[in-house]
Amino acid sequence: MLCALVFWTKAAAMGPFDADSLSMAVAEMRSVQPMEPSPEANIVQENHRAVAIGLAVLLGPFGAHRLYLGTTPKVAIAYGITLGGFGVVALIDLVHLIVVKDLDRFRNNDRILMWAGEPTPP
């Protein structure tokens, strides 16, 4: 009877799993490889690119594409005052949005010239 009581308390403490199955589950969780980016993530990235390009074409001199990419309003004010660096900076932004592979470099970038140098960490 005492043996059954000890077994029952041990089983109740472990739940439906014993120590071996629990350690195997932990080892399996550690061996899981990181997932590859899904095709859906690539489509979302391209949609962000298309929206940023559209804003740069339509409202580039006012910095709308920069606001969409998450910059501070001071950058948009500088764009608005100078009309996008007299159109030159807005045009260079447009070329970078079309050509550059990864837009993460331009997200939350507080520089007026978003392509100049390394971005400052947020």
N, C-alpha and C positions, 0 to 999 in steps of 0.2 A: 504494500500500500504506500509506503514511504517512497519507494522507487517511482511509482506512478505519479505521486505528487510532485517530485523533483522534475520528472520529465514534463509534466503538464505546465509547471511554472516556467521552465526553460522554453517550451514551445510557445507559451503565451507571450514571453518576452521577445522572442524572435519573430512572432507573427507567422505568416505562411512560409517564410523562407528560413532555411538553416544557414549556418555560417559559410559553408562552402558555396552555395548558390549565390549568396550575397557577395562574396569576394570575387566570384566569376563575373557577376554583373558589373561590379566596379572596374575590374580589369577590362571588360569589353567596352565600357564607356570611355575608358582612357585611350583605347586603341582606335576610336572612331576618327576617321580622317575629316578634315574640314571640307565642307561642301563646295563644289564648284559653283561659280555664279550661274544662276539660271538664265535661260534665254529671255525670260520675262524681265529680269533685272536689266539686261542690255537694252530691251525695248524701252523701259522706263528712262534709262540714261539718254537714249536717243530722243525721246520725247522732250526731255528737259533741254537738250541741245537745240531742238527745233523751235521751242518756245523762246529760248534766249536769242537765237538767230532772228526770229521774227520780230522780237522787241528791239533788237539792235538795228534792224532795217527800218522799222517804222518810227521808233522813238529813241534811236541811238543818241542824237545830240542832247537829249534830256536825261540820259543815264538810266532808262527804264530796265535795260538788260542787266545793269549792275545791281539794281534793287532786287530784281528777280533772283540773281545769284547770291544775294544775302549780304551785300555791303552796307555800310552805314549811310544815312541820308546825306552826310557832308560830301560824299563823293558825287551823289546825284546833283547836289547844289552846285558843286564845282563844274559839273558837266553842263548844267543849265545856264550858268553865268557865261561860260565860254562857248556854249553851243557845241559841246563835245570836242573841245580843243580845236575849234574852228572846223569841225568835221573830220579832222585828221585822226584824232584819238578814237573817235567812234568808229571810223573806218578800219583802223588797225584792230580794235576790239572785235569787229565783225570778222575779219580775216582769221584772228586767233580762235574765235568760236567755231569757225568752219573747219580749220586745219588741225587744231590740237586734239589729240586723242582722248585725254582725260580732263574733264572740266573741274575736277575736285581742286585743282590748283587755283582756280578763280573763285571758288565759293568762299564767302565770308572774308574776302580780301579787301582790306581797307585802303589800299593804295590807289591813287588816282590812275596811274598807269599799271593796270592789273597784271601785265605780262613782265614788268621790270623786276628783276631780282627774285629772290625766294619770298613766298608769302609769309607774313607774320603769323605766328600761331595764335589761335583764338583765345 
